[in-house]
């Protein structure tokens, strides 16, 4: 009986890890992306250069980067414009959670 419990336990741990990874994924609906693009277009800010920081999900922005609030319903993130891209950023951690082209 103990032999069967080990693979079952390992499987549950693996599934738990996958669930945690999915829970960390930021879901921004296509409609929200459209509203965010329009908001950023209507409230322009200067594009910045991120020397030494890759513009990708998970990258942490330095404290020197100004994060702008977004007045869009159900979006708790702030944004920054880098080149032609808008990055949504978790304000508490300064982690990029979504890059919108």
MMTF fields as JSON, N, C-alpha, C and O atoms, coordinates in Angstrom:
{
  "mmtfVersion": "1.0.0",
  "mmtfProducer": "UNKNOWN",
  "numBonds": 403,
  "numAtoms": 404,
  "numGroups": 101,
  "numChains": 1,
  "numModels": 1,
  "chainsPerModel": [1],
  "groupsPerChain": [101],
  "chainIdList": ["A"],
  "bondAtomList": [4, 2, 8, 6, 12, 10, 16, 14, 20, 18, 24, 22, 28, 26, 32, 30, 36, 34, 40, 38, 44, 42, 48, 46, 52, 50, 56, 54, 60, 58, 64, 62, 68, 66, 72, 70, 76, 74, 80, 78, 84, 82, 88, 86, 92, 90, 96, 94, 100, 98, 104, 102, 108, 106, 112, 110, 116, 114, 120, 118, 124, 122, 128, 126, 132, 130, 136, 134, 140, 138, 144, 142, 148, 146, 152, 150, 156, 154, 160, 158, 164, 162, 168, 166, 172, 170, 176, 174, 180, 178, 184, 182, 188, 186, 192, 190, 196, 194, 200, 198, 204, 202, 208, 206, 212, 210, 216, 214, 220, 218, 224, 222, 228, 226, 232, 230, 236, 234, 240, 238, 244, 242, 248, 246, 252, 250, 256, 254, 260, 258, 264, 262, 268, 266, 272, 270, 276, 274, 280, 278, 284, 282, 288, 286, 292, 290, 296, 294, 300, 298, 304, 302, 308, 306, 312, 310, 316, 314, 320, 318, 324, 322, 328, 326, 332, 330, 336, 334, 340, 338, 344, 342, 348, 346, 352, 350, 356, 354, 360, 358, 364, 362, 368, 366, 372, 370, 376, 374, 380, 378, 384, 382, 388, 386, 392, 390, 396, 394, 400, 398],
  "bondOrderList": [1, 1, 1, 1, 1, 1, 1, 1, 1, 1, 1, 1, 1, 1, 1, 1, 1, 1, 1, 1, 1, 1, 1, 1, 1, 1, 1, 1, 1, 1, 1, 1, 1, 1, 1, 1, 1, 1, 1, 1, 1, 1, 1, 1, 1, 1, 1, 1, 1, 1, 1, 1, 1, 1, 1, 1, 1, 1, 1, 1, 1, 1, 1, 1, 1, 1, 1, 1, 1, 1, 1, 1, 1, 1, 1, 1, 1, 1, 1, 1, 1, 1, 1, 1, 1, 1, 1, 1, 1, 1, 1, 1, 1, 1, 1, 1, 1, 1, 1, 1],
  "groupList": [{"groupName": "UNK", "atomNameList": ["N", "CA", "C", "O"], "elementList": ["N", "C", "C", "O"], "formalChargeList": [0, 0, 0, 0], "bondAtomList": [1, 0, 2, 1, 3, 2], "bondOrderList": [1, 1, 2], "singleLetterCode": "X", "chemCompType": "L-PEPTIDE LINKING"}],
  "groupTypeList": [0, 0, 0, 0, 0, 0, 0, 0, 0, 0, 0, 0, 0, 0, 0, 0, 0, 0, 0, 0, 0, 0, 0, 0, 0, 0, 0, 0, 0, 0, 0, 0, 0, 0, 0, 0, 0, 0, 0, 0, 0, 0, 0, 0, 0, 0, 0, 0, 0, 0, 0, 0, 0, 0, 0, 0, 0, 0, 0, 0, 0, 0, 0, 0, 0, 0, 0, 0, 0, 0, 0, 0, 0, 0, 0, 0, 0, 0, 0, 0, 0, 0, 0, 0, 0, 0, 0, 0, 0, 0, 0, 0, 0, 0, 0, 0, 0, 0, 0, 0, 0],
  "groupIdList": [1, 2, 3, 4, 5, 6, 7, 8, 9, 10, 11, 12, 13, 14, 15, 16, 17, 18, 19, 20, 21, 22, 23, 24, 25, 26, 27, 28, 29, 30, 31, 32, 33, 34, 35, 36, 37, 38, 39, 40, 41, 42, 43, 44, 45, 46, 47, 48, 49, 50, 51, 52, 53, 54, 55, 56, 57, 58, 59, 60, 61, 62, 63, 64, 65, 66, 67, 68, 69, 70, 71, 72, 73, 74, 75, 76, 77, 78, 79, 80, 81, 82, 83, 84, 85, 86, 87, 88, 89, 90, 91, 92, 93, 94, 95, 96, 97, 98, 99, 100, 101],
  "secStructList": [7, 2, 2, 2, 2, 2, 2, 2, 2, 2, 2, 2, 2, 2, 2, 2, 2, 2, 2, 2, 2, 2, 2, 2, 1, 7, 7, 7, 7, 2, 2, 2, 2, 2, 2, 2, 2, 2, 2, 2, 2, 2, 1, 7, 7, 7, 7, 5, 7, 7, 6, 6, 7, 7, 7, 1, 6, 6, 7, 5, 7, 7, 6, 6, 1, 7, 7, 3, 3, 7, 7, 7, 6, 6, 7, 7, 7, 3, 3, 3, 3, 3, 6, 6, 3, 3, 3, 3, 3, 3, 6, 6, 6, 6, 3, 3, 3, 3, 3, 3, 7],
  "xCoordList": [0.819, 0.0, 0.857, 0.537, 1.938, 2.812, 3.436, 3.697, 3.68, 4.292, 3.375, 3.865, 2.075, 1.123, 0.925, 0.562, 1.153, 0.97, 2.063, 1.803, 3.258, 4.367, 4.112, 4.225, 3.77, 3.481, 2.254, 2.224, 1.256, 0.057, 0.392, -0.073, 1.187, 1.595, 2.436, 2.249, 3.352, 4.183, 3.324, 3.574, 2.314, 1.417, 0.635, 0.473, 0.145, -0.593, 0.3, -0.133, 1.521, 2.462, 2.732, 2.769, 2.921, 3.16, 1.962, 2.133, 0.76, -0.444, -0.62, -1.079, -0.267, -0.33, 0.6, 0.245, 1.785, 2.739, 2.233, 2.42, 1.592, 1.027, -0.102, -0.213, -0.927, -2.024, -1.506, -2.08, -0.421, 0.157, 0.706, 0.574, 1.321, 1.857, 0.74, 0.877, -0.36, -1.485, -2.108, -2.536, -2.166, -2.747, -1.941, -2.504, -0.625, 0.218, 0.067, 0.486, -0.525, -0.669, -1.664, -2.746, -1.295, -2.158, -3.065, -2.605, -4.348, -5.308, -5.834, -6.497, -5.522, -6.053, -6.838, -6.275, -8.124, -8.976, -8.646, -8.086, -8.99, -8.776, -9.49, -8.982, -10.66, -11.394, -10.618, -10.523, -10.063, -9.265, -8.018, -7.63, -7.378, -6.196, -6.553, -5.791, -7.705, -8.144, -8.353, -7.919, -9.016, -9.261, -7.947, -7.783, -7.012, -5.708, -4.958, -4.393, -4.947, -4.287, -4.872, -4.132, -6.201, -6.854, -6.502, -6.248, -6.483, -6.141, -4.718, -4.475, -3.79, -2.386, -2.251, -1.485, -2.992, -2.953, -3.502, -2.979, -4.552, -5.167, -4.382, -4.534, -3.549, -2.736, -1.267, -0.644, -0.72, 0.645, 1.685, 1.57, 2.667, 3.828, 5.062, 5.0, 6.151, 7.387, 7.815, 7.744, 8.257, 8.796, 10.139, 10.897, 10.421, 11.687, 12.575, 12.11, 13.847, 14.807, 15.094, 15.29, 15.114, 15.428, 16.778, 16.855, 17.826, 19.168, 19.391, 19.246, 19.741, 20.031, 18.809, 18.941, 17.612, 16.394, 15.683, 15.433, 15.363, 14.657, 13.168, 12.587, 12.555, 11.128, 10.371, 10.012, 10.135, 9.419, 8.722, 9.072, 7.723, 6.983, 7.947, 8.751, 7.854, 8.716, 9.881, 10.464, 10.232, 11.328, 10.91, 9.749, 11.868, 11.621, 12.165, 13.311, 11.321, 11.74, 12.405, 11.98, 13.441, 14.111, 13.186, 12.219, 13.496, 12.702, 12.714, 11.836, 13.68, 13.782, 12.763, 12.568, 12.115, 11.123, 9.777, 9.267, 9.201, 7.9, 6.791, 6.705, 5.952, 4.809, 3.566, 3.297, 2.811, 1.604, 0.377, 0.284, -0.57, -1.811, -2.675, -2.585, -3.511, -4.44, -5.849, -6.21, -6.634, -8.021, -8.912, -9.72, -8.748, -9.506, -10.129, -9.43, -11.444, -12.099, -11.458, -11.084, -11.346, -10.842, -9.384, -8.949, -8.617, -7.183, -6.463, -6.556, -5.738, -5.074, -3.612, -2.912, -3.171, -1.769, -1.494, -2.408, -0.22, 0.234, 0.927, 1.13, 1.292, 1.912, 3.112, 3.301, 3.905, 5.045, 5.159, 4.85, 5.604, 5.772, 7.256, 8.069, 7.586, 8.969, 8.954, 8.436, 9.525, 9.476, 8.039, 7.312, 7.618, 6.247, 5.393, 4.311, 5.857, 5.155, 4.694, 5.338, 3.572, 3.076, 3.245, 2.797, 3.892, 4.1, 3.211, 3.242, 2.419, 1.641, 2.51, 3.175, 2.494, 3.417, 2.645, 1.77, 2.979, 2.439, 3.12, 4.335, 2.369, 3.023, 3.809, 4.842, 3.344, 4.032, 5.385, 6.335, 5.473, 6.705, 7.506, 8.685, 6.855, 7.442, 7.775, 8.627, 7.092, 7.293, 6.378, 5.198, 6.944, 6.14, 5.264, 5.756, 3.941, 3.015, 2.419, 1.873, 2.521, 1.978, 2.62, 2.776, 2.985, 3.505, 2.478, 2.128, 2.002, 0.996, 1.65, 2.248, 1.536, 2.108, 1.261, 1.587],
  "yCoordList": [-1.197, 0.0, 1.253, 2.223, 1.244, 2.403, 2.688, 3.848, 1.67, 1.841, 2.663, 3.469, 2.486, 3.215, 4.653, 5.518, 4.912, 6.262, 7.218, 8.408, 6.727, 7.6, 8.242, 9.463, 7.469, 8.114, 9.029, 10.077, 8.637, 9.472, 10.793, 11.847, 10.745, 11.959, 12.849, 14.065, 12.251, 13.019, 13.684, 14.828, 12.97, 13.535, 14.716, 15.718, 14.618, 15.724, 16.944, 18.076, 16.72, 17.832, 18.511, 19.738, 17.714, 18.271, 19.088, 20.197, 18.563, 19.293, 20.566, 21.581, 20.52, 21.722, 22.801, 23.98, 22.415, 23.376, 23.994, 25.189, 23.191, 23.71, 24.683, 25.732, 24.353, 25.254, 26.575, 27.623, 26.543, 27.785, 28.624, 29.847, 27.989, 28.735, 29.376, 30.511, 28.662, 29.218, 30.363, 31.352, 30.248, 31.304, 32.594, 33.679, 32.5, 33.681, 34.385, 35.534, 33.714, 34.295, 35.444, 35.322, 36.55, 37.717, 37.607, 37.416, 37.729, 37.655, 39.06, 39.669, 39.553, 40.827, 40.49, 40.032, 40.719, 40.349, 41.211, 42.298, 40.73, 41.546, 42.893, 43.901, 42.91, 44.165, 45.125, 46.317, 44.598, 45.435, 45.943, 47.096, 45.099, 45.542, 46.697, 47.655, 46.61, 47.69, 48.974, 50.045, 48.874, 50.048, 50.621, 51.84, 49.758, 50.217, 50.942, 52.011, 50.369, 51.036, 52.428, 53.393, 52.526, 53.827, 54.785, 55.963, 54.296, 55.14, 55.676, 56.864, 54.806, 55.221, 56.216, 57.174, 55.994, 56.907, 58.285, 59.308, 58.313, 59.572, 60.278, 61.483, 59.536, 60.091, 59.791, 58.988, 60.441, 60.099, 60.4, 61.348, 59.571, 59.799, 59.484, 58.712, 60.065, 59.846, 58.394, 57.792, 57.853, 56.502, 56.512, 57.479, 55.444, 55.369, 54.279, 53.4, 54.356, 53.3, 52.526, 53.109, 51.222, 50.378, 49.722, 48.587, 50.425, 49.862, 48.779, 49.012, 47.608, 46.503, 45.758, 44.842, 46.13, 45.445, 44.957, 45.731, 43.673, 43.099, 43.394, 43.225, 43.837, 44.121, 42.812, 42.436, 42.125, 40.857, 40.629, 41.218, 39.755, 39.411, 38.842, 37.959, 39.362, 38.906, 39.828, 39.768, 40.685, 41.63, 42.647, 43.048, 43.051, 44.022, 45.377, 45.485, 46.407, 47.745, 48.456, 48.303, 49.23, 49.972, 51.046, 51.467, 51.474, 52.502, 53.834, 54.67, 54.041, 55.307, 55.43, 56.52, 54.327, 54.34, 54.771, 54.165, 55.842, 56.334, 55.44, 55.213, 54.942, 54.119, 54.997, 55.675, 54.985, 55.802, 54.961, 53.804, 55.544, 54.809, 54.702, 55.535, 53.67, 53.462, 53.577, 52.867, 54.465, 54.625, 53.746, 54.241, 52.434, 51.437, 50.49, 49.979, 50.246, 49.359, 47.963, 47.396, 47.44, 46.087, 45.886, 44.745, 46.959, 46.838, 47.55, 48.767, 46.753, 47.299, 47.674, 48.124, 47.49, 47.704, 49.144, 49.936, 49.455, 50.734, 50.431, 49.267, 51.473, 51.221, 52.121, 53.148, 51.691, 52.448, 52.148, 51.042, 53.134, 52.953, 52.819, 53.659, 51.731, 51.459, 51.224, 50.212, 52.166, 52.065, 52.111, 53.051, 51.117, 51.031, 50.092, 49.69, 49.744, 48.77, 49.421, 50.329, 48.937, 49.337, 48.148, 47.041, 48.389, 47.327, 47.588, 48.673, 46.587, 46.663, 46.156, 45.127, 46.898, 46.629, 46.528, 47.346, 45.517, 45.379, 46.449, 46.389, 47.433, 48.545, 48.149, 48.753, 47.153, 46.766, 46.114, 46.359, 45.291, 44.56, 45.166, 44.856, 46.044, 46.675, 45.631, 45.856, 44.495, 43.414, 43.618, 43.932, 43.434, 43.506, 42.267, 41.142, 42.488, 41.364, 41.125, 40.053, 42.114, 41.968, 43.031, 44.186, 42.62, 43.553, 43.598, 42.57, 44.805, 44.994, 45.729, 46.789, 45.161, 45.795, 46.961, 47.619],
  "zCoordList": [0.0, 0.0, 0.0, -0.687, 0.76, 0.815, -0.536, -0.858, -1.328, -2.647, -3.544, -4.334, -3.448, -4.273, -3.802, -4.598, -2.541, -2.007, -2.472, -2.652, -2.665, -3.059, -4.43, -4.541, -5.489, -6.774, -6.71, -7.356, -5.94, -5.822, -5.148, -5.582, -4.1, -3.403, -4.311, -4.338, -5.045, -5.966, -7.041, -7.419, -7.53, -8.536, -7.999, -8.696, -6.77, -6.169, -5.96, -6.175, -5.549, -5.367, -6.702, -6.783, -7.742, -9.076, -9.542, -10.048, -9.38, -9.781, -8.96, -9.482, -7.707, -6.868, -7.375, -7.371, -7.812, -8.371, -9.657, -9.886, -10.504, -11.745, -11.425, -12.06, -10.463, -10.078, -9.56, -9.854, -8.788, -8.278, -9.413, -9.396, -10.401, -11.535, -12.342, -12.8, -12.52, -13.257, -12.475, -13.069, -11.16, -10.342, -10.436, -10.287, -10.682, -10.787, -12.132, -12.276, -13.115, -14.441, -14.403, -13.828, -15.013, -15.055, -16.264, -17.39, -16.016, -17.099, -17.368, -16.528, -18.553, -19.021, -20.279, -21.274, -20.223, -21.349, -22.567, -22.425, -23.76, -24.961, -24.872, -25.363, -24.249, -24.087, -23.186, -23.478, -22.085, -21.189, -21.903, -21.713, -22.725, -23.464, -24.392, -24.514, -25.042, -25.932, -25.139, -25.565, -23.988, -23.156, -22.641, -22.589, -22.261, -21.771, -22.892, -22.662, -24.11, -25.245, -25.479, -25.666, -25.468, -25.666, -24.543, -24.793, -23.299, -22.158, -22.294, -22.085, -22.641, -22.791, -23.938, -23.843, -25.019, -26.167, -25.776, -26.218, -24.953, -24.533, -23.43, -23.232, -22.717, -21.627, -21.911, -21.216, -22.939, -23.347, -22.267, -21.491, -22.262, -21.401, -22.221, -23.178, -21.857, -22.603, -22.482, -21.411, -23.591, -23.597, -22.875, -22.963, -22.172, -21.439, -22.03, -22.757, -21.705, -22.035, -20.757, -19.69, -20.881, -19.728, -19.948, -20.42, -19.61, -19.761, -18.721, -17.521, -19.19, -18.292, -17.791, -16.979, -18.258, -17.848, -19.102, -20.026, -19.127, -20.261, -20.124, -19.052, -21.223, -21.214, -21.396, -22.511, -20.28, -20.33, -19.002, -17.979, -19.049, -17.841, -16.809, -17.108, -15.597, -14.514, -14.227, -13.145, -15.183, -14.949, -13.886, -13.815, -13.069, -12.011, -12.466, -12.901, -12.357, -12.749, -11.581, -10.436, -11.861, -10.783, -10.192, -10.828, -8.981, -8.299, -9.046, -8.827, -9.911, -10.641, -11.775, -12.314, -12.137, -13.214, -12.641, -11.698, -13.231, -12.787, -13.34, -14.547, -12.448, -12.847, -12.825, -11.833, -13.915, -14.014, -13.687, -14.098, -12.945, -12.66, -13.909, -14.811, -13.954, -15.061, -14.498, -13.56, -15.07, -14.637, -15.509, -16.295, -15.355, -16.112, -15.095, -14.22, -15.199, -14.224, -14.176, -15.202, -12.975, -12.717, -13.099, -13.258, -13.251, -13.521, -12.377, -12.222, -11.576, -10.39, -10.649, -9.742, -11.855, -12.173, -12.571, -12.803, -12.643, -13.188, -14.501, -14.848, -15.233, -16.531, -16.77, -16.119, -17.726, -18.197, -19.688, -20.132, -20.453, -21.891, -22.187, -21.8, -22.888, -23.274, -24.78, -25.252, -25.532, -26.984, -27.455, -27.132, -28.21, -28.702, -27.86, -28.29, -26.686, -25.851, -24.553, -24.026, -24.057, -22.747, -21.821, -22.119, -20.701, -19.722, -18.516, -17.935, -18.142, -16.917, -15.781, -15.897, -14.677, -13.577, -12.27, -11.988, -11.477, -10.128, -9.274, -9.085, -8.75, -8.06, -6.813, -6.525, -6.071, -4.836, -5.074, -4.331, -6.102, -6.377, -7.528, -7.698, -8.33, -9.518, -10.591, -11.45, -10.524, -11.467, -12.675, -12.524, -13.892, -15.103, -15.154, -15.076, -15.288, -15.309, -16.696, -16.959, -17.582, -18.921, -19.82, -19.424, -21.023, -22.022, -23.149, -23.73, -23.447, -24.489, -25.64, -25.451, -26.845, -28.034, -28.479, -29.467]
}
